[in-house]
């Protein structure tokens, strides 16, 4: 014999709940019936008492007026006083002979009380009893009171309108039927609910099994669904915790990547600007802001025109790439920013590709090539000078040979003039010019030929003192004043003779820059990293801007008596030592020459000096 599964606690609780609801409805039903019964009973008692008091009052009035009858006015006054709808004095009582005579007597009384409903009222009065409340027509109630003997009348009939009592009387049956129907409906609902309320649980369990969930077959539908729901909640909580952890990990990685990208932007030596496909700024580093002179208020999301507002040429090129889909590439800009400086910048513009190789933006790299351009110009200048020196060297040797022959003929001419006792001053002047030309050619050959230098660790302070001492003993420099500042105890690897010649040539150029007044030369020595920087400053007439680079070109001189070889030879010697000679000047305010030389570190040779010495000796 097959037995069903025991009901689960949840199913039992549901059924118990339904039973409690049914019992509660039954209780409410009984309470409603009891309340209505009490209300109707109270209303009947109050109405009967009210009519009884009216009947007693009329009975006393009849007895007091006996043997006369109460007047109509007195009866009307009593009716109004007790709020009666009808008041009738009947001289006799109903006969006791037979039922037919009684009906006729009650019909006569009813005709006097309610002529339109005499038949119906007669039946009601006939069925009623003395001193009892009797329901009449619609909402009217009657009360028959027998007058004591000797009063001349036998019966007092009173009536009053009581709509509330009539409603309670009429609705009693209706409410009872409605309650019976409600109980039947509740029973039916209980049956339906108890039968079908668990059908969704069965359906959910079946779907869980079809979805591959592990459902315990020993549980009924309700327990299975509840357990499965609890397992799903636990899985959701676990998945939520995993998602939170994954989200935190992804956020940390995103923050790390963003921070790394920011470090990458700010660590580079080039300016970086990235734009989206609409020309809005996605990223810009500090170097790009400095190069482009970007306003501090311009931030990420601004239009590219605001970033390149000071670089009109670059702004136009970027606009062509964005609007006309022009091909990006590399271009060098001279004077990128209209700030009065002829800086050189190399700018590379390239597309940023997305996953589908779509163009999603622009990458703009800005490189400051000013130093590279300067070195390139110096290299070109050195190349030209080398070619010029090679050519001029051969020409100088040829000229020197010719001057030798001319000098020989000059001496023969002078000797013949002496023998003939003729004036020789013209011959002496010719020989003097020949000697000056030969000395100039000798200087040029000294500049053009490879220099030989013997490197040693020397003190810049000592070299300066030796160079300055030469000017203090010169007859043409009696009033020159020198000022030496900074750290003089700095050692460099240099050829002392050649380096003193560099200092002497630069100082001589500064002294000759004074057209009037007492020359004043300021010299400062300071270490800068692995280099020593020696600055020689004068407050003379200054050098025009267009001549600043030409002053190092051989034979260029702004003074008629100058040879144009002093500064070019100085730069050549400094370059030979792995250093750099630069100049800054302003008309009317003076000139400053800066000599950069590698320092000796802790008694060792400076970086690259040994290799340089070997190259020079070769």
C-alpha positions in Angstrom: 0.0 0.0 0.0 1.4 3.4 -1.1 1.6 6.1 1.6 2.0 9.8 0.9 4.8 12.0 2.2 4.2 13.6 5.5 3.3 17.2 5.3 6.1 19.6 5.9 6.1 22.1 8.7 5.6 25.0 6.2 2.5 23.2 4.7 1.1 22.5 8.1 1.6 26.1 9.1 -0.1 27.3 6.0 -3.1 25.0 6.6 -3.2 26.0 10.2 -3.2 29.6 9.2 -6.1 29.1 6.8 -8.1 27.4 9.6 -7.4 30.3 11.9 -8.7 32.7 9.3 -11.8 30.6 8.9 -12.4 30.5 12.6 -11.8 34.2 12.8 -14.4 34.8 10.2 -16.8 32.5 12.0 -16.1 34.5 15.2 -16.7 37.7 13.4 -19.9 36.3 12.0 -21.2 35.3 15.4 -20.1 38.6 16.9 -22.0 40.5 14.2 -25.1 38.4 14.7 -24.9 38.9 18.5 -24.4 42.6 18.1 -27.3 43.0 15.7 -29.5 40.9 18.0 -28.7 43.0 21.0 -29.2 46.2 19.0 -32.6 45.0 17.8 -33.6 43.8 21.3 -32.6 47.1 22.8 -34.4 49.1 20.2 -37.6 47.0 20.7 -37.4 47.5 24.5 -36.9 51.2 24.2 -39.8 51.5 21.7 -42.1 49.3 23.9 -41.2 51.3 27.0 -41.8 54.5 25.2 -45.3 53.4 24.0 -46.1 52.0 27.4 -45.4 55.3 29.1 -47.6 57.0 26.5 -50.4 54.4 27.1 -50.2 55.0 30.9 -50.4 58.7 30.4 -53.5 58.4 28.2 -55.0 55.9 30.6 -54.6 58.4 33.5 -56.1 61.1 31.4 -59.1 58.9 30.6 -59.6 58.1 34.2 -59.3 61.7 35.3 -61.9 62.9 32.8 -64.4 60.2 33.6 -67.4 60.1 33.2 -66.6 62.5 30.3 -64.4 61.6 27.5 -61.0 63.2 26.9 -61.2 66.0 24.3 -59.6 65.7 21.0 -57.2 68.4 21.9 -56.0 66.6 25.0 -55.4 63.4 23.0 -53.5 65.4 20.3 -51.4 67.0 23.0 -50.5 63.6 24.3 -49.8 62.3 20.9 -47.4 65.2 20.2 -45.9 65.0 23.6 -44.9 61.3 23.1 -44.1 61.7 19.4 -46.7 59.2 18.4 -47.8 58.6 14.9 -51.3 57.4 16.0 -53.5 57.4 19.1 -56.9 55.6 19.4 -59.3 55.0 22.3 -61.4 51.9 21.7 -64.6 51.6 23.9 -64.7 47.9 23.9 -62.4 44.9 23.8 -62.3 42.2 21.1 -65.0 39.6 21.5 -64.1 36.2 22.7 -66.9 34.3 20.8 -65.3 33.3 17.5 -62.4 34.1 15.2 -64.6 35.8 12.6 -66.0 38.3 15.1 -62.6 39.1 16.4 -61.3 39.8 12.8 -64.2 42.0 12.2 -63.6 44.0 15.4 -59.8 44.3 14.6 -60.7 45.4 11.1 -62.9 48.2 12.4 -60.1 49.3 14.8 -57.5 49.1 12.0 -59.8 51.2 9.7 -59.7 54.0 12.3 -55.9 53.7 12.6 -54.8 53.1 9.0 -57.6 53.1 6.5 -55.4 52.3 3.6 -53.9 49.2 5.1 -56.9 48.1 7.3 -56.8 44.5 6.2 -53.1 44.0 6.7 -53.1 45.9 10.0 -56.1 43.9 11.2 -54.2 40.6 10.8 -51.2 42.0 12.7 -53.3 43.3 15.6 -55.2 40.1 15.7 -52.0 38.1 16.1 -50.7 40.5 18.7 -51.1 40.5 22.5 -51.9 43.3 24.9 -48.9 45.2 26.4 -46.6 43.9 23.6 -45.0 45.7 20.7 -46.5 44.7 17.4 -44.9 45.4 13.9 -47.4 47.2 11.7 -47.1 48.5 8.2 -43.6 49.5 6.8 -41.8 51.1 9.8 -44.8 51.6 12.1 -45.1 49.8 15.4 -48.3 49.4 17.6 -48.9 48.9 21.3 -52.4 47.9 22.8 -53.0 48.8 26.4 -56.2 47.7 28.3 -57.7 50.6 30.4 -58.6 49.6 33.9 -62.4 48.9 34.5 -64.6 51.9 35.4 -62.9 54.3 33.0 -65.5 54.1 30.3 -63.1 52.7 27.7 -61.6 49.3 27.3 -58.5 49.7 25.1 -55.8 52.3 24.1 -54.0 51.7 20.8 -50.7 53.7 20.1 -48.4 53.7 17.1 -45.0 55.1 16.5 -42.6 55.3 13.5 -39.3 53.5 14.1 -37.3 53.2 10.8 -34.1 51.9 12.5 -36.0 49.1 14.3 -37.8 48.3 11.1 -34.5 48.1 9.2 -33.0 45.7 11.9 -36.2 43.6 11.7 -36.1 43.4 7.9 -32.3 42.9 7.5 -32.0 40.1 10.1 -33.0 37.5 7.6 -30.9 39.0 4.8 -27.8 39.3 6.9 -28.2 35.7 8.1 -28.4 34.5 4.5 -25.4 36.6 3.5 -23.4 35.2 6.5 -24.3 31.6 5.5 -23.2 32.3 1.9 -20.0 33.9 3.2 -19.3 30.8 5.3 -19.8 28.6 2.3 -17.5 30.8 0.2 -14.8 30.8 2.9 -15.0 27.0 3.1 -14.7 26.8 -0.7 -11.7 29.2 -0.7 -10.1 27.2 2.0 -10.5 24.1 0.0 -9.1 25.7 -3.2 -6.2 27.3 -1.4 -5.3 24.2 0.5 -5.4 22.3 -2.8 -3.6 24.8 -5.2 -1.5 27.1 -3.0 1.4 24.6 -3.2 1.2 24.2 -7.0 3.8 27.0 -7.7 6.2 25.3 -5.3 5.9 22.1 -7.3 6.5 24.1 -10.5 9.5 25.9 -9.1 11.0 22.6 -7.8 10.5 21.0 -11.3 12.2 23.9 -13.0 15.1 23.7 -10.5 15.5 20.1 -11.3 15.4 20.8 -15.1 18.0 23.6 -14.6 20.4 21.0 -13.1 20.1 22.0 -9.5 20.6 19.3 -6.9 17.3 18.9 -5.1 16.8 16.5 -2.2 14.2 14.0 -3.2 13.3 13.4 0.5 11.9 16.9 0.9 8.5 17.8 -0.2 7.9 20.6 -2.7 7.8 23.4 -0.2 10.9 22.3 1.7 12.7 21.7 -1.5 11.9 25.2 -2.8 12.8 26.8 0.5 16.1 24.9 0.7 16.9 25.7 -2.9 16.1 29.4 -2.2 18.5 29.4 0.7 21.2 27.8 -1.4 20.7 30.4 -4.1 20.9 33.2 -1.5 24.2 31.7 -0.2 25.6 31.4 -3.7 24.5 35.0 -4.5 26.2 36.2 -1.4 29.4 34.3 -2.3 29.3 35.6 -5.9 28.7 39.1 -4.6 31.7 38.8 -2.3 33.8 37.5 -5.3 32.5 40.4 -7.5 33.4 42.9 -4.8 36.8 41.4 -4.6 37.2 41.4 -8.3 35.9 44.9 -8.6 38.4 46.1 -5.9 41.2 44.3 -7.7 40.2 45.8 -11.1 39.9 49.2 -9.5 43.4 48.9 -7.9 44.8 47.8 -11.2 43.1 50.7 -13.0 44.4 53.1 -10.4 47.9 51.6 -10.7 47.8 51.8 -14.5 46.5 55.4 -14.3 49.2 56.3 -11.8 51.8 54.5 -14.0 50.6 56.4 -17.0 50.8 59.6 -15.1 54.4 58.8 -14.0 55.2 57.9 -17.6 53.8 61.2 -18.8 55.7 63.2 -16.3 59.0 61.2 -16.4 59.6 61.7 -20.1 61.9 64.4 -21.4 59.5 65.3 -24.2 56.2 67.1 -24.2 53.2 64.7 -24.6 49.7 65.7 -25.6 46.9 63.3 -26.5 43.6 64.2 -28.2 40.5 62.3 -28.8 38.8 62.1 -32.2 36.9 65.3 -31.5 40.0 67.3 -30.7 39.5 67.4 -26.9 42.6 67.0 -24.6 42.8 63.6 -23.0 46.2 64.1 -21.3 49.0 66.6 -21.2 52.2 66.5 -19.2 54.0 69.4 -17.5 56.8 69.6 -20.1 54.2 70.2 -22.9 52.6 72.9 -20.8 56.0 74.6 -20.3 56.9 74.4 -24.0 53.5 75.5 -25.3 53.0 78.1 -22.5 49.6 76.6 -21.7 47.4 78.6 -19.4 47.0 76.9 -16.0 43.2 77.1 -16.3 43.3 74.8 -19.4 42.7 71.2 -18.2 41.8 67.8 -19.6 38.7 68.0 -21.8 39.6 71.4 -23.2 39.7 72.0 -27.0 43.0 71.6 -28.8 42.9 75.2 -29.9 43.2 76.3 -26.3 46.3 74.2 -25.8 48.0 75.3 -29.0 46.8 78.9 -28.7 50.5 80.2 -28.7 51.7 77.8 -31.4 49.7 78.9 -34.5 51.6 76.7 -37.0 51.2 73.6 -35.0 47.5 74.4 -34.3 47.0 74.7 -38.1 48.6 71.4 -38.8 46.6 69.6 -36.1 43.4 71.2 -37.5 44.2 69.8 -41.0 44.8 66.3 -39.6 41.5 66.4 -37.7 39.3 68.2 -40.2 40.8 67.1 -43.6 42.2 63.7 -42.5 45.7 64.8 -43.5 48.5 62.4 -43.0 50.4 62.9 -39.7 54.2 62.8 -39.5 57.3 64.5 -38.2 58.1 68.2 -38.7 60.6 70.6 -37.2 59.4 74.1 -36.1 61.7 77.1 -35.7 60.2 79.6 -33.3 57.2 77.4 -32.4 56.1 79.9 -29.7 55.9 83.5 -30.6 58.0 84.5 -27.5 61.0 86.1 -29.3 63.2 83.0 -29.0 64.4 81.1 -32.1 63.9 77.7 -30.4 63.8 74.6 -32.5 61.3 71.8 -31.8 60.7 68.5 -33.5 57.1 67.4 -33.3 55.7 64.0 -34.2 52.0 63.6 -34.7 50.6 60.0 -35.0 47.1 58.4 -34.9 46.0 56.4 -31.8 44.5 53.2 -33.0 41.7 51.4 -31.3 41.0 47.6 -31.1 39.5 47.6 -34.6 42.4 49.7 -35.9 40.1 52.7 -35.9 41.5 56.1 -35.4 40.4 57.2 -31.9 42.7 60.1 -31.3 46.1 61.8 -31.9 49.4 61.4 -30.1 51.6 64.5 -30.2 55.2 64.3 -29.1 57.2 67.5 -28.7 61.0 67.4 -28.5 63.2 70.4 -27.8 65.9 70.3 -30.5 67.4 73.7 -29.7 70.6 72.2 -28.3 70.8 69.7 -31.1 70.3 72.4 -33.6 73.1 74.4 -32.0 75.4 71.4 -32.0 74.5 70.8 -35.7 75.3 74.3 -36.6 78.6 74.1 -34.7 79.4 70.8 -36.5 78.6 72.4 -39.9 80.7 75.4 -38.9 83.6 73.1 -37.8 83.3 71.3 -41.1 83.4 74.5 -43.1 86.3 75.7 -41.0 88.2 72.5 -41.4 87.8 72.7 -45.2 88.7 76.4 -45.1 91.7 75.7 -43.0 93.0 73.0 -45.2 92.6 75.2 -48.3 94.0 78.3 -46.6 96.9 76.3 -45.1 98.2 75.5 -48.6 97.5 79.1 -49.7 99.3 80.4 -46.7 102.4 78.3 -47.4 102.4 79.5 -51.0 102.0 83.1 -49.8 104.8 82.7 -47.3 107.1 81.4 -50.0 106.2 84.4 -52.1 106.8 86.8 -49.2 110.2 85.2 -48.7 111.1 85.9 -52.2 109.8 89.5 -52.0 111.6 90.0 -48.7 114.9 88.8 -50.4 114.4 91.3 -53.2 113.6 94.0 -50.6 116.8 93.4 -48.8 118.8 93.5 -52.1 117.0 96.7 -53.0 117.8 98.2 -49.6 121.5 97.2 -50.0 121.8 98.7 -53.5 120.2 102.0 -52.3 122.7 102.1 -49.4 125.6 101.6 -51.8 124.3 104.4 -54.1 123.6 106.6 -51.0 119.9 106.9 -51.9 117.1 107.1 -49.3 116.2 103.6 -47.9 113.0 104.6 -45.9 110.7 103.3 -48.6 112.6 100.0 -48.6 112.3 99.8 -44.8 108.6 100.4 -45.0 108.3 97.6 -47.6 110.2 95.2 -45.4 108.1 96.2 -42.4 104.9 95.4 -44.3 106.4 92.1 -45.4 107.2 91.2 -41.8 103.6 92.0 -40.6 102.2 90.0 -43.4 104.5 87.1 -42.5 103.4 87.3 -38.8 99.7 87.3 -39.8 100.3 84.2 -42.0 102.1 82.6 -39.1 99.2 83.2 -36.8 96.8 81.8 -39.3 99.0 78.7 -39.7 99.1 78.3 -36.0 95.3 78.4 -36.0 95.0 76.0 -38.9 97.5 73.4 -37.9 96.5 70.6 -35.4 97.2 71.7 -31.8 99.5 69.6 -29.6 98.5 69.7 -25.9 99.9 68.0 -22.8 97.1 67.3 -20.4 97.6 67.6 -16.7 95.5 68.3 -13.6 95.7 72.0 -13.2 93.9 74.5 -11.0 91.7 77.0 -12.7 92.5 79.6 -10.0 96.2 79.3 -10.8 95.7 79.5 -14.6 93.5 82.7 -14.1 96.2 84.3 -11.9 98.8 83.7 -14.6 96.6 85.0 -17.4 95.6 88.1 -15.4 99.3 88.8 -14.6 100.1 89.1 -18.3 97.7 92.1 -18.5 98.9 93.7 -15.4 102.4 94.1 -16.8 101.3 95.2 -20.3 101.8 98.8 -21.1 98.5 99.1 -23.0 96.5 97.8 -20.1 97.5 99.9 -17.1 94.0 100.7 -15.8 92.3 97.4 -16.1 90.5 96.2 -12.9 89.8 92.6 -12.3 87.3 90.9 -9.9 87.5 87.2 -9.2 84.6 85.4 -7.4 83.6 81.9 -6.6 85.4 78.7 -5.8 88.9 78.8 -7.3 90.1 75.5 -5.9 88.7 73.5 -8.9 90.9 71.2 -10.9 90.5 70.3 -14.6 92.5 68.2 -17.0 94.0 70.8 -19.4 97.1 72.0 -21.2 98.1 74.9 -19.0 99.7 76.9 -21.9 96.7 76.5 -24.3 94.2 77.2 -21.5 96.0 80.4 -20.5 95.9 81.5 -24.1 92.1 80.9 -24.1 91.7 83.1 -20.9 94.0 85.7 -22.4 92.1 85.9 -25.7 88.7 86.2 -24.0 89.9 88.8 -21.4 91.6 90.8 -24.2 88.3 90.8 -26.1 86.5 92.1 -23.0 89.1 94.9 -22.4 88.9 96.0 -26.0 85.1 96.2 -25.7 85.5 99.4 -23.6 85.4 102.3 -26.0 85.9 104.8 -23.1 86.3 104.6 -19.4 88.2 102.3 -17.1 87.9 98.6 -18.1 86.4 96.3 -15.5 86.5 92.6 -15.9 84.4 90.2 -13.6 85.5 86.6 -13.4 83.6 83.9 -11.6 84.3 80.2 -11.1 81.7 77.6 -10.0 81.2 73.9 -10.2 78.0 72.7 -11.9 77.6 68.9 -11.7 80.6 67.3 -13.3 81.7 70.5 -15.0 83.5 73.7 -14.0 82.0 76.9 -15.4 84.2 80.0 -15.7 82.4 83.2 -16.7 84.3 86.3 -17.9 82.0 89.3 -18.0 82.7 92.9 -19.2 80.5 96.0 -19.2 81.5 97.3 -22.5 79.7 98.2 -25.7 78.3 94.7 -26.3 77.9 92.6 -29.4 75.0 92.9 -31.9 72.7 89.8 -31.9 73.4 89.1 -35.6 77.2 88.9 -34.8 77.0 86.5 -31.8 77.7 83.4 -33.8 80.0 85.0 -36.3 82.5 86.1 -33.7 83.9 82.6 -33.6 84.4 82.5 -37.3 88.1 83.0 -38.3 89.0 86.4 -39.6 85.8 88.0 -38.5 86.3 91.1 -36.4 84.2 94.1 -35.6 87.4 96.2 -35.0 89.5 97.3 -37.9 92.7 96.4 -36.2 91.6 93.0 -35.2 92.7 89.7 -36.8 89.5 87.8 -36.1 91.5 84.7 -34.8 91.5 85.2 -31.0 88.0 84.0 -30.2 87.9 81.3 -32.9 91.2 79.9 -31.5 89.8 80.0 -28.0 86.7 78.0 -29.0 89.0 75.5 -30.9 91.1 75.0 -27.8 88.0 74.6 -25.5 86.4 72.1 -27.9 89.7 70.2 -27.9 89.5 69.8 -24.1 85.9 68.4 -24.4 84.4 71.7 -23.2 82.1 74.3 -24.5 82.5 78.1 -25.1 79.3 80.2 -25.3 78.5 83.9 -25.2 75.7 86.2 -24.1 75.7 89.9 -24.9 73.5 92.9 -24.9 74.2 96.1 -26.7 75.3 98.9 -24.3 75.4 96.6 -21.3 78.3 94.2 -21.9 79.2 90.6 -22.8 79.6 87.4 -20.8 81.7 84.5 -22.1 81.0 81.1 -20.3 83.7 78.4 -20.5 82.5 74.9 -19.5 85.3 72.3 -18.8 85.1 68.8 -17.3 86.1 68.6 -13.7 88.6 66.2 -12.1 86.7 64.0 -9.6 88.6 63.0 -6.4 92.0 63.1 -8.0 91.0 61.0 -11.0 90.9 62.1 -14.6 87.7 63.8 -15.7 85.2 61.8 -17.7 86.5 61.2 -21.2 89.8 63.2 -20.7 92.1 60.2 -21.0 90.6 59.2 -24.3 90.8 62.8 -25.4 94.4 63.0 -24.5 95.2 59.9 -26.5 93.4 61.3 -29.5 95.3 64.6 -29.2 98.7 62.8 -29.0 97.8 60.8 -32.0 
